[in-house]
Amino acid sequence: MSEATRTNTAGTTIPIDASESLLIDGTDVRTKVGHVAKFNQDGDNNDLDDNIVLDDLDNYKKPKGSNEFVGLTKEELKQYIDNPKWKHVRLLIAILYILLLVLLLVGSILLIVFSPGCPPKPKLHWYQKEIIYEIDVMVFRDSNADGIGDIKGVQENLNYFEKNNIKSILFQSTIFNVTGGTSLHLDGQRAYDKNIDLLQIDPLVGSDNDLQDLLKIFNRRDMHFIIDLPLSSILDPNGKSWYGSTPLLNKIDNPCTTSAREPNFGCMYYKSYGRLPLDFSDDKILEQATDRLRHWFSSKKVDGIRVDLPLFWNKTTRSYDVSYKAINQWNDTKNEIEKNSKPKLLLMDIPFGLQDLITNRDLSNQVSHPLFIFKDQTRPSINAHSFDQRIRLFEGRDLSKPQFWQLGSKRRSDDVGIVHENQLPREIVLTTIMLLGGTPVVLYGEEIGLNQKSFPLMPWKSTGEHRGFSSCSTNSTNNCKSFISSLQTGNPTTSVKRQEALGGQSQDSLLTVFRYLSKLREYESFQFGLLEYGYDQNNNIFWFIREAPGHRGYVTVFNLNQGPDEKAHISLYDLTKADVPSHVHYEYQWPKAHLSTSRETRINSDNLFIHPQSVNIFWWGAKLQKPNILFKTVKEHSQNH
């Protein structure tokens, strides 16, 4: 059976049924070149050119709709690509894009260069960051029950140092001559039974191997060791025996009995140290002293040395003066050794009574200073003004703020002005020395409130005959008890165990305060932050700010009033001329947490009640402020109060 067909204008034979089923009036047909034609049943096609050919009508699918996207063919795309007009457009767009990137890069560089930025974090040496803990080894801990503290006793208590965040240990010079008594008893009034050379420690406190083992442990724990060398004086009150390998050319006379100009610096030296001063105008004495300094720095590899103040006899004025020749030579020796090792510390041990005579800035920076110095046994009232003036005293003498603060002292001559001898609570003195800036030098036991002048033995426990210092008993055969009795009678009311047990929400123990402050001073603002301070005389308020640009800022406030009802209602925001923001956060308060204990609670610094004899520390977030204008108005403001 034959199928009915018809022929179109192009001469193509098409089945009539297929044409009727696929091509009806108004049907769009896509051509091979992308054109669309509309067909009529009668074969008329007004929209098709004669050169258009239908292809594959059997597979033709009717378009889904009149809005269907129709892409360009390969040939059409090639025409656009090769079109000069579009080439220019594409080139222009590329140039504009590259130009925009260059402008963004240049703008970023200019923004970095001209925008105020935080100064780089300063590189601090170990002794600028750590607490120096001063130990009299013979009274710290007895490990072998002979009644004498020793190096192994120190080693047994390394965890105690870790709890207190202490990483630098200073051994007093009693490790060279135990039988001479503790440093608290060195009064220069009796001859000692042996001559010490300052090269080897006394076997009663341990062997050289014991010391080297301790230094290895310190090194593994990233701790540092400092030794006290009395290079500038002699222990012999007769003025003949000294630590040198050759005899002294001349006997050293008591400077308090010789004629000399006033003030008699040599006599003050003798009364303060309890020892006769060497004359460093003698080059042999300087050479022997320098050899011992080099021996401990190089051979023993200690991290730091503390020496007493060297003097020389001025024949013109017939009096003693400071020997800067010796000080400079010792510093040069230390600097030379540092070239092949880590940084070393050379600290000067100068009694409090002589520190006012120091006018050299470099020497002052090597001395640990007390917070207060009194000229006699009277205790004038310490108020906010005197607190402020003590710190400003260094500026008035063209000296920088102390690099080292002394909390307690090993000398009886320094009784005037130490923590036990003023009206301020220990917590206020401790907070100031720990946070004001500089390195605190803490005498053993000060962290628990021990009075070493009356009770030199370190009390570890609240019970026991010797409070944990030694296991020496009445039945011991080595006469240890009599030796302990020669140092101390009775027992103190405080101990490490007792201090660790005390505390709570109402009042922290001194040891708890010490541990908290030792952690707090690790923050950037307390390590290298700017310092500003001032006072409010009307309310007897002293405050100081520590703030490192780009880090949290802190303000510490003391109310020095002593009356229980003498609360101070202040505005820190106004008092510091807005250097303390209007809203701050609570950090710490002693003795009672009158404020919210949450450190995230916002506190209005414009409306604060500060309780008498209290420590108050607040913090705020980093400021977006130029470092060179930080605190610019506070100094002007503080001068008016």
ZAMARGU-4260 file (C-alpha; in steps of 0.2 Angstrom, whole numbers, plus 5000, padded with zeros to 4 digits):
<rodrens>
0) 5000/5000/5000 | 5008/5016/4995 | 5009/5031/5006 | 5002/5048/5000 | 5015/5061/4998
5) 5017/5079/4992 | 5031/5089/4985 | 5036/5106/4993 | 5044/5121/4984 | 5061/5115/4987
10) 5057/5098/4978 | 5057/5088/4993 | 5044/5074/4994 | 5035/5074/5011 | 5023/5061/5018
15) 5006/5070/5020 | 5003/5062/5037 | 5019/5067/5044 | 5017/5085/5038 | 5000/5085/5046
20) 5006/5077/5062 | 5021/5088/5064 | 5018/5104/5054 | 5002/5113/5057 | 4997/5130/5055
25) 5009/5142/5065 | 5021/5128/5070 | 5039/5135/5073 | 5052/5125/5065 | 5071/5127/5069
30) 5082/5126/5054 | 5100/5121/5054 | 5107/5138/5055 | 5095/5143/5069 | 5081/5152/5060
35) 5063/5149/5064 | 5050/5148/5051 | 5031/5147/5052 | 5022/5134/5040 | 5005/5134/5033
40) 4996/5118/5027 | 4995/5124/5009 | 5014/5124/5008 | 5016/5143/5008 | 5031/5149/5018
45) 5032/5168/5018 | 5046/5168/5031 | 5058/5155/5024 | 5072/5159/5012 | 5074/5148/4997
50) 5091/5141/5004 | 5084/5134/5020 | 5082/5115/5021 | 5072/5106/5034 | 5082/5092/5042
55) 5076/5077/5052 | 5058/5080/5054 | 5055/5063/5062 | 5066/5068/5077 | 5059/5086/5078
60) 5053/5091/5095 | 5041/5105/5097 | 5049/5119/5108 | 5043/5120/5125 | 5039/5138/5124
65) 5042/5155/5116 | 5054/5160/5130 | 5067/5146/5128 | 5085/5152/5127 | 5093/5150/5110
70) 5112/5150/5111 | 5124/5156/5097 | 5132/5144/5086 | 5151/5140/5085 | 5152/5150/5069
75) 5143/5165/5077 | 5154/5165/5093 | 5169/5165/5082 | 5163/5180/5072 | 5161/5190/5089
80) 5178/5184/5095 | 5187/5190/5079 | 5176/5206/5078 | 5189/5221/5081 | 5175/5231/5090
85) 5173/5217/5104 | 5192/5215/5105 | 5194/5233/5110 | 5180/5231/5123 | 5188/5216/5131
90) 5205/5225/5132 | 5197/5240/5140 | 5189/5229/5153 | 5205/5220/5157 | 5214/5236/5159
95) 5201/5244/5171 | 5202/5228/5181 | 5221/5228/5183 | 5220/5246/5187 | 5207/5243/5201
100) 5219/5230/5208 | 5234/5241/5208 | 5224/5255/5217 | 5218/5243/5230 | 5236/5238/5233
105) 5242/5255/5234 | 5228/5261/5246 | 5232/5246/5257 | 5250/5251/5258 | 5246/5269/5262
110) 5234/5264/5275 | 5247/5253/5284 | 5261/5266/5282 | 5251/5281/5288 | 5239/5273/5301
115) 5244/5274/5319 | 5249/5256/5325 | 5254/5248/5341 | 5273/5247/5345 | 5282/5231/5343
120) 5282/5220/5358 | 5298/5223/5367 | 5310/5209/5370 | 5312/5207/5388 | 5326/5197/5397
125) 5322/5184/5409 | 5326/5195/5424 | 5314/5208/5418 | 5299/5196/5418 | 5301/5185/5433
130) 5300/5186/5452 | 5317/5184/5460 | 5315/5174/5476 | 5329/5177/5489 | 5334/5162/5500
135) 5345/5160/5515 | 5349/5142/5512 | 5354/5137/5529 | 5337/5142/5537 | 5326/5137/5522
140) 5324/5118/5523 | 5335/5105/5532 | 5335/5088/5522 | 5347/5078/5532 | 5341/5082/5550
145) 5358/5090/5555 | 5349/5107/5559 | 5357/5116/5545 | 5347/5120/5529 | 5355/5114/5513
150) 5354/5113/5494 | 5344/5097/5494 | 5331/5105/5505 | 5329/5118/5492 | 5328/5105/5479
155) 5314/5096/5488 | 5303/5111/5487 | 5304/5115/5469 | 5285/5112/5468 | 5282/5126/5480
160) 5291/5138/5468 | 5280/5132/5454 | 5264/5135/5464 | 5270/5153/5467 | 5275/5156/5449
165) 5294/5159/5454 | 5307/5155/5442 | 5322/5164/5448 | 5331/5159/5464 | 5344/5170/5473
170) 5355/5161/5486 | 5362/5173/5500 | 5381/5173/5503 | 5379/5162/5519 | 5381/5147/5508
175) 5400/5151/5508 | 5402/5152/5527 | 5388/5144/5538 | 5397/5144/5554 | 5397/5163/5553
180) 5378/5163/5556 | 5364/5168/5545 | 5365/5185/5536 | 5353/5192/5549 | 5367/5190/5562
185) 5382/5196/5552 | 5386/5212/5563 | 5404/5213/5559 | 5408/5212/5578 | 5417/5195/5579
190) 5430/5185/5569 | 5425/5170/5559 | 5433/5154/5561 | 5439/5152/5544 | 5444/5161/5529
195) 5432/5159/5514 | 5438/5161/5496 | 5421/5164/5487 | 5425/5150/5475 | 5418/5135/5484
200) 5402/5134/5494 | 5402/5128/5512 | 5401/5109/5513 | 5388/5110/5527 | 5375/5116/5514
205) 5380/5104/5501 | 5394/5099/5489 | 5398/5107/5472 | 5390/5092/5464 | 5374/5096/5474
210) 5374/5113/5467 | 5377/5108/5449 | 5363/5095/5450 | 5352/5109/5456 | 5357/5120/5442
215) 5353/5106/5429 | 5336/5105/5436 | 5334/5123/5435 | 5339/5123/5417 | 5326/5109/5413
220) 5313/5119/5421 | 5318/5135/5413 | 5322/5143/5430 | 5337/5154/5434 | 5350/5154/5447
225) 5358/5170/5455 | 5371/5170/5468 | 5376/5183/5481 | 5395/5187/5481 | 5401/5199/5494
230) 5416/5205/5483 | 5417/5222/5491 | 5420/5219/5509 | 5428/5207/5522 | 5420/5197/5536
235) 5436/5199/5547 | 5433/5214/5560 | 5452/5214/5562 | 5454/5220/5544 | 5467/5207/5539
240) 5459/5191/5532 | 5449/5192/5515 | 5444/5181/5501 | 5459/5184/5490 | 5474/5172/5487
245) 5487/5185/5493 | 5487/5195/5509 | 5481/5212/5510 | 5495/5225/5508 | 5487/5236/5522
250) 5476/5232/5537 | 5458/5240/5534 | 5454/5252/5548 | 5437/5255/5555 | 5431/5270/5545
255) 5420/5275/5560 | 5436/5279/5570 | 5446/5288/5557 | 5445/5306/5553 | 5436/5309/5537
260) 5424/5322/5530 | 5406/5322/5533 | 5395/5313/5529 | 5407/5299/5532 | 5402/5287/5518
265) 5414/5273/5524 | 5406/5273/5542 | 5389/5273/5535 | 5394/5258/5524 | 5401/5249/5539
270) 5386/5251/5550 | 5374/5246/5536 | 5384/5231/5529 | 5392/5226/5546 | 5408/5223/5536
275) 5423/5233/5532 | 5425/5239/5515 | 5439/5234/5503 | 5449/5248/5494 | 5447/5246/5476
280) 5460/5259/5471 | 5471/5243/5474 | 5472/5235/5457 | 5476/5218/5464 | 5460/5218/5474
285) 5450/5223/5459 | 5458/5209/5449 | 5454/5196/5462 | 5436/5202/5463 | 5434/5201/5444
290) 5442/5184/5444 | 5428/5177/5455 | 5415/5186/5446 | 5421/5178/5430 | 5422/5161/5439
295) 5404/5160/5443 | 5398/5167/5427 | 5408/5156/5416 | 5414/5141/5425 | 5399/5138/5436
300) 5387/5145/5423 | 5376/5155/5435 | 5363/5166/5427 | 5366/5181/5439 | 5377/5188/5452
305) 5373/5201/5466 | 5388/5210/5473 | 5389/5223/5487 | 5394/5241/5483 | 5413/5243/5479
310) 5422/5258/5487 | 5439/5266/5486 | 5449/5277/5498 | 5450/5294/5491 | 5467/5301/5498
315) 5463/5319/5493 | 5447/5319/5504 | 5452/5306/5516 | 5436/5297/5514 | 5428/5283/5504
320) 5418/5285/5488 | 5409/5273/5476 | 5422/5265/5464 | 5414/5266/5447 | 5430/5259/5440
325) 5426/5243/5448 | 5408/5243/5443 | 5412/5247/5425 | 5425/5233/5424 | 5412/5221/5432
330) 5399/5226/5419 | 5411/5224/5405 | 5416/5207/5411 | 5397/5202/5411 | 5394/5209/5394
335) 5409/5200/5387 | 5403/5183/5394 | 5385/5187/5387 | 5392/5186/5369 | 5393/5167/5370
340) 5379/5164/5382 | 5361/5169/5387 | 5358/5186/5395 | 5366/5188/5413 | 5361/5198/5427
345) 5373/5209/5438 | 5363/5216/5453 | 5370/5228/5466 | 5366/5225/5484 | 5366/5242/5492
350) 5358/5245/5510 | 5343/5255/5510 | 5352/5269/5521 | 5364/5272/5507 | 5353/5272/5492
355) 5349/5290/5493 | 5367/5294/5490 | 5366/5285/5473 | 5365/5298/5459 | 5371/5288/5444
360) 5356/5282/5433 | 5365/5266/5427 | 5370/5261/5445 | 5352/5265/5451 | 5345/5253/5438
365) 5355/5239/5445 | 5349/5242/5463 | 5333/5234/5471 | 5324/5248/5480 | 5312/5247/5494
370) 5295/5255/5493 | 5298/5267/5508 | 5313/5273/5517 | 5312/5281/5534 | 5327/5290/5541
375) 5324/5285/5559 | 5313/5274/5569 | 5298/5286/5569 | 5284/5281/5557 | 5276/5296/5549
380) 5259/5293/5542 | 5259/5286/5524 | 5245/5294/5514 | 5241/5295/5496 | 5252/5310/5494
385) 5268/5302/5502 | 5264/5286/5491 | 5265/5297/5475 | 5280/5307/5481 | 5290/5291/5484
390) 5288/5286/5466 | 5291/5303/5459 | 5307/5305/5470 | 5316/5296/5456 | 5311/5308/5443
395) 5316/5323/5454 | 5334/5315/5455 | 5335/5312/5436 | 5334/5294/5439 | 5322/5282/5430
400) 5309/5272/5439 | 5317/5257/5449 | 5320/5242/5438 | 5320/5231/5454 | 5309/5233/5470
405) 5315/5225/5486 | 5301/5218/5497 | 5311/5212/5512 | 5329/5213/5517 | 5342/5202/5524
410) 5350/5215/5535 | 5345/5222/5552 | 5351/5239/5546 | 5337/5239/5534 | 5323/5236/5547
415) 5317/5254/5544 | 5306/5255/5529 | 5303/5236/5525 | 5286/5228/5524 | 5284/5225/5543
420) 5289/5242/5548 | 5275/5253/5541 | 5257/5255/5543 | 5251/5249/5527 | 5244/5231/5525
425) 5256/5219/5518 | 5244/5216/5504 | 5245/5234/5498 | 5264/5234/5498 | 5265/5218/5490
430) 5252/5223/5476 | 5262/5239/5473 | 5279/5230/5471 | 5272/5216/5460 | 5262/5227/5448
435) 5270/5244/5448 | 5283/5239/5435 | 5300/5232/5437 | 5306/5216/5445 | 5301/5212/5463
440) 5315/5204/5474 | 5306/5194/5487 | 5314/5188/5503 | 5309/5170/5508 | 5294/5170/5519
445) 5288/5187/5514 | 5274/5179/5504 | 5267/5171/5520 | 5270/5186/5531 | 5285/5179/5540
450) 5295/5190/5551 | 5313/5184/5548 | 5321/5195/5561 | 5312/5185/5575 | 5309/5169/5566
455) 5322/5166/5552 | 5318/5147/5550 | 5306/5144/5536 | 5290/5137/5543 | 5282/5124/5531
460) 5270/5116/5543 | 5259/5123/5557 | 5263/5109/5569 | 5279/5100/5575 | 5294/5106/5585
465) 5303/5115/5570 | 5287/5118/5560 | 5293/5107/5545 | 5310/5115/5544 | 5320/5100/5550
470) 5316/5083/5557 | 5330/5085/5570 | 5324/5079/5587 | 5330/5078/5605 | 5337/5061/5602
475) 5348/5066/5588 | 5367/5063/5591 | 5373/5078/5580 | 5369/5092/5591 | 5357/5099/5578
480) 5344/5105/5591 | 5357/5117/5599 | 5361/5124/5582 | 5343/5128/5578 | 5341/5135/5595
485) 5355/5147/5592 | 5345/5154/5577 | 5328/5154/5584 | 5318/5152/5600 | 5299/5149/5599
490) 5289/5147/5583 | 5280/5159/5572 | 5261/5160/5571 | 5261/5158/5552 | 5266/5144/5540
495) 5265/5139/5522 | 5251/5125/5526 | 5241/5138/5537 | 5242/5151/5523 | 5236/5138/5510
500) 5222/5133/5521 | 5216/5151/5524 | 5206/5162/5513 | 5189/5162/5504 | 5176/5174/5498
505) 5178/5186/5513 | 5197/5187/5514 | 5211/5179/5505 | 5227/5174/5514 | 5243/5184/5510
510) 5250/5168/5501 | 5234/5167/5490 | 5236/5186/5486 | 5254/5183/5481 | 5250/5169/5470
515) 5236/5178/5461 | 5247/5193/5458 | 5261/5183/5452 | 5250/5176/5438 | 5242/5193/5435
520) 5260/5201/5432 | 5262/5189/5417 | 5250/5199/5407 | 5257/5211/5393 | 5251/5227/5402
525) 5261/5222/5418 | 5276/5216/5408 | 5279/5231/5397 | 5264/5242/5398 | 5265/5261/5400
530) 5263/5267/5418 | 5254/5282/5424 | 5249/5286/5442 | 5241/5299/5453 | 5232/5302/5469
535) 5216/5311/5476 | 5221/5320/5492 | 5204/5323/5498 | 5199/5305/5498 | 5217/5298/5502
540) 5216/5288/5486 | 5232/5282/5476 | 5230/5274/5459 | 5241/5268/5445 | 5237/5262/5427
545) 5246/5249/5417 | 5242/5248/5399 | 5251/5241/5384 | 5243/5247/5368 | 5233/5234/5359
550) 5230/5224/5376 | 5219/5225/5391 | 5222/5240/5402 | 5222/5239/5421 | 5220/5251/5435
555) 5224/5248/5453 | 5216/5258/5467 | 5221/5260/5485 | 5211/5268/5499 | 5224/5272/5512
560) 5211/5278/5525 | 5212/5268/5541 | 5195/5271/5548 | 5182/5258/5545 | 5169/5271/5540
565) 5181/5281/5528 | 5174/5274/5512 | 5179/5284/5497 | 5165/5288/5484 | 5175/5292/5468
570) 5174/5293/5449 | 5189/5285/5441 | 5183/5291/5424 | 5185/5309/5430 | 5200/5306/5442
575) 5211/5299/5427 | 5204/5312/5415 | 5195/5298/5405 | 5211/5287/5403 | 5200/5274/5413
580) 5185/5271/5402 | 5167/5274/5409 | 5164/5256/5410 | 5177/5243/5417 | 5177/5225/5423
585) 5181/5218/5440 | 5198/5209/5441 | 5202/5207/5460 | 5198/5215/5477 | 5205/5213/5494
590) 5201/5210/5508 | 5182/5208/5504 | 5174/5206/5487 | 5161/5220/5489 | 5159/5220/5470
595) 5152/5207/5459 | 5165/5193/5457 | 5161/5190/5438 | 5175/5197/5428 | 5163/5200/5413
600) 5151/5211/5423 | 5152/5229/5417 | 5155/5242/5431 | 5152/5260/5430 | 5169/5268/5434
605) 5160/5285/5437 | 5152/5279/5452 | 5163/5268/5464 | 5164/5265/5483 | 5182/5261/5488
610) 5183/5253/5505 | 5197/5258/5517 | 5214/5249/5517 | 5208/5239/5502 | 5216/5233/5485
615) 5205/5236/5470 | 5210/5230/5452 | 5199/5234/5437 | 5202/5230/5418 | 5195/5236/5401
620) 5197/5230/5384 | 5211/5236/5372 | 5209/5254/5366 | 5210/5259/5348 | 5221/5274/5353
625) 5238/5280/5347 | 5252/5275/5360 | 5260/5292/5360 | 5244/5301/5366 | 5240/5287/5379
630) 5239/5296/5396 | 5243/5313/5389 | 5232/5322/5401 | 5234/5311/5417 | 5251/5319/5422
635) 5244/5337/5421 | 5229/5331/5431 | 5239/5322/5444 | 5249/5338/5447 | 5234/5347/5453
640) 5230/5335/5467
</rodrens>
